[in-house]
Amino acid sequence: MNKDKSSCHEVMNHICDNLGEDINSPKCVVFKKHLEGCADCRQYFDSVKSTISLFSSERLELNDKAYNELLKFLKLDA
C-alpha cells in the first residue's frame, strides 16, 4: 500500500486480509484516511462489517454453495 494514497483495490484487500490488524498500525491509519474520502470503499466496508456482525452473532453455518454465493456477492471470489 502506498504510504500517502491508497487505491480502492488496496483498501478492499486490506479489509479482507487484515481485519485483526492493530487499529493504529501504519496500514490502518492510511486505510482510515482513504475511507474518509472514498464513499465506495466506505459502503463496501460497511457491507463487510454488517455481514461479519450478522454471521458472528447468529453462529450460522453455511454449506459450500451458500458460502461461495456470499463470496461472489461481496466480490471476494476472485
Secondary structure, 3 states (H helix, E strand, C coil): CCCCCCCHHHHHHHHHHCCCCCCCCHHHHHHHHHHHHCHHHHHHHHHHHHHHHHHHHHCCCCCHHHHHHHHHHCCCCC
